[in-house]
C-alpha cells in the first residue's frame, strides 16, 4: 500500500516546498508585526490586531477570494507584479505559498508575541544604559530573547501550511505538480472513482508530518525554556 | 568638580521636586523611606524616565541633554538585570565593547569583585549575591562617567548583603568614578556615603557631608532608633596594654585635622594610619557638665552644644555637640535637658563606652 505514485510523491514534495516558502515569506513580516503590536501606544494598533487575526476566523475561501482580488491578474498588486517583474502568482506554487503564508500568519504572530511579551523591557533599558542604541538593542537583546517564539512560530506556520486547503485551492487552484499540495491531492483522489487507497496513503503522510511538527515544537519549547530561564 | 541634579516631575499621584549638588568624585547617597522619590531621581538621571523637567550636570557636562545610551551612566539595578542569554563574560563585555577606552581595568575589576571564577557561567546559575557583583562589574566596565546604584542590596538577605558591602567599600576607596547610591538602609549609607541627600515625599530635606547630616537634630534621621553620628577617622595609635585603639577624627571634606577629636575603641587589627568610619549611636551618648571621677565609659569628650531640639510629642530631646570638626548627636529626655540647663553654646562632656562605638 505504501508504494506512492509519481504524482503522489510530487504532492508531498510540493507541500514541503510550499510550506517552507510560506514560512520564509510570513516569518519576517510576523516578527515586524509582533514588534509593532508590542508598542502599546501605536496608532491603529487595534485595527492592525484585527487584520492580523482575520485569516483565523474568516472562511479560508474568503481569504482566497481576497487574494485573487488583490494579487490576481486584474488585481492592483497582481497587475503591477506581472507587468513590471513578470511574476504571476495565480495558479503557481509561489501563489500557493503566499496563500499559506497569509493563512498561517496569525499563528506565527501569536507564537512570537507570546515570547516577546516574556522579554523583560528592563533588559533593553539596561542595554541602553550600557551604550546600545535602538537597533543594537534589538539585535543583541530583544531578538535573541524572542528567538524561542520565532522558532516555534516557524514550526507552527510550517505544520499548518502543510494542511492549508481552502485559500490555496481558491487562489492557486488545483494543478498537479504546480499547486496540488497534499490536502488538495487527497481531495482530488477522493473525487476520483477508486481513489480511496491513494487518499488513505496521503492522509497517513499528512498525519505523520503534522505529529512530527507538533513534537518538534514541543521539544523545542522545552529546550529553550530550560536554556533561557533567568 | 560636582554633580548637580535638578528634577521636577509629576506622576498622577505623586510629584517630585528635587535639587541637590554633591562633590564628585565621591559616593552620594539618596536616603529616605520607600516611596519618597529616590528611585525616580535615579531613573531621571539615567534617562529611563522622561521627566517633565530634568537637568543633570557632571563636571560641566549636561548629561540630561543626551539620550540614555550616550550619557554613559552605568546603572546597577535592584534586580541586577543581567542578560540571561549571555555568559557572565559576555555580560561584562557588553558595555565594555561599546565604551571608549577608559580608566577602569577589566581584569582588576573582575578581581576586585571576586567574580573571576564565574566568567563561563550563565546568570541563571548564579546566586543573588554573585549576580549583583556581576551587575556591578558590567556597569563599571562600561567606563561610566557616573555610576548609579538603585538599592543594589535590597533584594538580598542579610548574609548576602554582608558579602557585598566590603566589595562596595573597596570600590569606593579605589574608584575615581562618582557614584549615586539609593538606599533606605542606614547601615549601607553609614558605610559608603560621602554625601547624604535626605529625601521625604519627593523633596530634599537635607543635603551635605554624611557626618554633618547624620548628626543634625532637626532632621527626621535623628529621631530613629538608628540615629547617630558618623565620623570618618584614622587609627592614631594602639594601646596594647589596655587592648584599646585610639582613633582620630579626620573631619569632613577638609581632610585630616590635627585638632580632630580622639576616641577610644576596642583594639582594631589594622595598622596606625588606616582610615575607617565610626558610628556613635545617639542613644548611647550621655551628657555631663563635670568630669565624673571613676567611670567605666572610656570616652569622655569635651565639646560644645550646637543645637537642642525637642522632638514632636515631647518624649525625646536631641542635642548636637560639636567636637573639633566633628559632630556628635545625643538623644536625651527633655527632663535631662532641663536639669542640666543644656542650651546652644554650653560646654558639655559627651560620655560613651568604647564598645558602643561601631567601627564600619
HADDOCK unambig.tbl for C-alpha pairs under 7 A between the chains (distance, minus, plus):
assign (segid A and resid 122 and name CA) (segid B and resid 81 and name CA) 6.88 0.50 0.50
assign (segid A and resid 123 and name CA) (segid B and resid 81 and name CA) 5.74 0.50 0.50
assign (segid A and resid 123 and name CA) (segid B and resid 83 and name CA) 6.62 0.50 0.50
assign (segid A and resid 126 and name CA) (segid B and resid 81 and name CA) 6.78 0.50 0.50
assign (segid A and resid 128 and name CA) (segid B and resid 68 and name CA) 6.21 0.50 0.50
assign (segid A and resid 128 and name CA) (segid B and resid 69 and name CA) 4.72 0.50 0.50
assign (segid A and resid 129 and name CA) (segid B and resid 68 and name CA) 5.81 0.50 0.50
assign (segid A and resid 129 and name CA) (segid B and resid 69 and name CA) 5.16 0.50 0.50
assign (segid A and resid 129 and name CA) (segid B and resid 72 and name CA) 6.71 0.50 0.50
assign (segid A and resid 129 and name CA) (segid B and resid 73 and name CA) 6.26 0.50 0.50
assign (segid A and resid 129 and name CA) (segid B and resid 74 and name CA) 6.14 0.50 0.50
assign (segid A and resid 129 and name CA) (segid B and resid 75 and name CA) 6.53 0.50 0.50
assign (segid A and resid 130 and name CA) (segid B and resid 69 and name CA) 6.48 0.50 0.50
assign (segid A and resid 130 and name CA) (segid B and resid 72 and name CA) 6.98 0.50 0.50
assign (segid A and resid 130 and name CA) (segid B and resid 74 and name CA) 6.50 0.50 0.50
assign (segid A and resid 130 and name CA) (segid B and resid 95 and name CA) 4.61 0.50 0.50
assign (segid A and resid 130 and name CA) (segid B and resid 139 and name CA) 6.99 0.50 0.50
assign (segid A and resid 130 and name CA) (segid B and resid 142 and name CA) 6.06 0.50 0.50
assign (segid A and resid 131 and name CA) (segid B and resid 69 and name CA) 4.19 0.50 0.50
assign (segid A and resid 131 and name CA) (segid B and resid 70 and name CA) 6.01 0.50 0.50
assign (segid A and resid 131 and name CA) (segid B and resid 72 and name CA) 6.57 0.50 0.50
assign (segid A and resid 131 and name CA) (segid B and resid 95 and name CA) 6.36 0.50 0.50
assign (segid A and resid 131 and name CA) (segid B and resid 98 and name CA) 5.85 0.50 0.50
assign (segid A and resid 131 and name CA) (segid B and resid 99 and name CA) 6.98 0.50 0.50
assign (segid A and resid 132 and name CA) (segid B and resid 69 and name CA) 5.71 0.50 0.50
assign (segid A and resid 133 and name CA) (segid B and resid 69 and name CA) 5.98 0.50 0.50
assign (segid A and resid 145 and name CA) (segid B and resid 85 and name CA) 6.98 0.50 0.50
assign (segid A and resid 228 and name CA) (segid B and resid 84 and name CA) 6.01 0.50 0.50
assign (segid A and resid 228 and name CA) (segid B and resid 85 and name CA) 6.07 0.50 0.50
assign (segid A and resid 229 and name CA) (segid B and resid 124 and name CA) 6.25 0.50 0.50
assign (segid A and resid 230 and name CA) (segid B and resid 84 and name CA) 5.50 0.50 0.50
assign (segid A and resid 230 and name CA) (segid B and resid 123 and name CA) 6.46 0.50 0.50
assign (segid A and resid 230 and name CA) (segid B and resid 124 and name CA) 4.43 0.50 0.50
